[in-house]
Amino acid sequence: MARKINYDGWSKEELIKELRRIKETKYGLVWHRDLPEEKIDTLINPDARTPNEMFPNEMAGKPFPILKETITKEVNGDKGKPVNLLIEGDNYHSLAVLNFTHHESIDFIYIDPPYNTGARDWTYNNNYVDNTDPFRHSKWLSLMYKRLKLAKNLLKEEGVICVTIDDNELAPLWMLMNEVFDEFSHLGTVVIRNNPKGRMTARKVSLIHEYALFFGKSPLSIIKKLPVAPEDKTHNYIKDKDGTWYLPVNLRKQGVDSNAINRKGKLSDRYYPIYFDPKTQNLSTKKKYKVEILPIDQRGEKRIWRRSKNAIDEMYKNGDLWAKKTNGGYQVYFKFRGGLEGQMPKSIWYDAKFSASEYGTQILDSIMGARETFQYPKSPHAVKDCILAGTNKKDAVILDFFAGSGTTGHAVLELNKEDSGNRQFILCTNNENNICTDVCYPRLKKVIKGYKKTKNENMAGLGGNLKYYVCDFVEAEPTDRNKRKLVSESTEMLCIRENAFELVQDENNFKIFKNSNKYLGIIFYEEAIGDFKKAIKKIKGRFNTYVFSLGDDPHEKQFADVKSKVTLCAIPEVILKVYREIFK
């Protein structure tokens, strides 16, 4: 039963705000996000924007998150390939950092958040939430709302997000997604048979499925076709001598626009005879042979051929055309080589490969060499199909901010291996129960470098590169000292933003990094501008240059003599603009 609200002790301002909220409420999702904190025990801020959750390692004064790289955990597998990122820390803070480094830069987001089943498997304000908590649904929605709002900023205009969930929060999540992304941006919901054996319960239907909700950032977002192997097609594709696949298709057109006589009674130029010699099996559009084949169907209706005369003769020369005797007389067939580019995803995925209880657990156990390393890991096959449904770009940037055991990263690496892609993944996860350090990171390292399975079978590495970061904090009060501190700790964030990780020059007061022919310059003190300019004059290429400034002036006048080589930006102001909006 819903808890009745007692308004007796509310102030005039609180009552006005509540009245406005009620009047402005439209069809959609309503939960306790708007109630004053002292009135209920949910610890949700009234304006639902200021993060009121408390996290480990925070300092006083609403600290700002930064990233620190753990160099010893870097994995180098393919020079020249994208650098994948693993961020250890609360995902709200990771998303705040990504709002600076990856604003509108992500192609696809896949997340598998806690399902809020009532089990003690997730925390809010550092306390486990179970089915005895009367506000567990509000806490879950508050957790998701704040993160989805930040995540939306990261998607490109054509970007897509996929959230997997089960029955416990399906309805609230769907309405929350409608609110954050707009109901018209709903691209579809897929039912995935992830547990064929079923999850037994005392009173309810045994569950064998979960849901994947797809939403787009804008009207430009669309669901993509999934690739289909020829042998998996429902019709009978045949493997040709050269290794390609084709489908035998009748050259006579059927259905829409197949009538040989138009509305004005004129005969189409696609209605013509094809001549055939049964002895030699030769075909021609010229009158060389006795048998004449016309595109007339079983009912005697005149149809048209699918191709012109010139195309017919060329197809025959290439061995792509033949005649066959049927009950309806001779028919002409050709090798249709299309239709293998894929098909639109269906709303139910029931293949055994999507089973988390089988493929997910078995694959993770075979990599880690131990059971119970992580409960309910996703099947990489299910994640791969979700990715392919969301983006067909082989250089897509893919984010998972509930990374868990790292299945999304594994899936991306497998896709790159399968189609020679250059996709990049960004994974964010906390380290609760050492999930990041003991499961997610070792798994990614093994699948990149190669590993030995539990049965002593050597598995070749999938290749790739990985950098490991940990969320840390600097104080947020706008003092000169704190601004200096934020800049001194911003190197990793700037390298990620510019995708430049190769250190070219390392000085006390400035650094230069490189990625291909692009350079990143970071100047920590105004006094180092002169030395920095001397250094870049010796290097060919342009520099995206971040210069320390107490305001938003990047000291343009001092760069007048090298303005053709530099694009200037003032730090920390460029970072603070993002954080001020997030941490209002």
QUIPEHU-V618436 format. One line per field, one symbol per residue. phi: phi as a letter, one per 20 degrees, with the letter a starting at -180 (. if undefined). psi: psi as a letter, one per 40 degrees, with the letter a starting at -180 (. if undefined). A space follows every 10 residues. Layout:
phi: ???
psi: ???
This chain:
phi: .fffedegee ffffffffff fffefdgqdc befeeggfec deldfgelcf fdfdcfmfef nlfefcdcee gfdfcddbfn egeeccdeqf fffffffffe ecglceebdc ccfgelfofe cbdclmdfdc feefdfffff ffgfgfffff fgfeffgefc ccceadfgcg fffgfffgff dnffefeqcd edfdbgfndf cfcdffeccb ccedcdfbff fbeefefcfg feffeefdee fenedbdfcf fffcnfmdff defeneeffe dbedecdffe mfcaeefdcf fdddfdefen ffdcffcfgg ffffffgemd bbdbecfenf cdcceedend fpbfgeecdd fgfefffdff ffffffeemb emfaelfffg fffffffffe bdefdfdcdc dcflengfff ffffffffcl fcfcdcdcbf dfllfffdcf fgffffffeo bdffemefdf fenpcbddcc fcbcfegfeg ffffffffde gfffffgelc cefebcdfdb ccccblddcd dcdecgfegf fffffffede pecedddfbf cdeemggfdg fcffdcdebe degfefgfff ffdf
psi: hihhhhedei iddddddddd dddehihahh aedeiidedi fefhidefdh heihiieiii fgihiiihhg deehhhdhhe iihihhhhih eddddddddd dfhfehdhhh igihefeeig eiihfehiha eehefddddd dddddddddd ddddiideii ihhiiadded dddddddddd ehdeeheihh hhgegdeihi ideihhheia ihhhiidiee hihiihihid eeidigihhi deeiiihhhh dhiiahfehe hadeeihiee hiihiihdde eiiieigdid hhhighadee hhaiieiidd dddddddeee hiihhadeah ihiihheaee eiihiiehhe ideehddcdd dddddddeei ifdhhfiihd dddddddddd hehefihhhh egdbeedddd ddddddddef ifihihhhia fhffdddecd ddddddddei ihidffhhhi ieiiihihih haiiiehfid ddddddddee dddddddefh ehhdhhidei ihiihbeiih hhhdideedd dddddddehh iihhhhhhie afhffddeed efdeeihihh iedddddddd ddf.
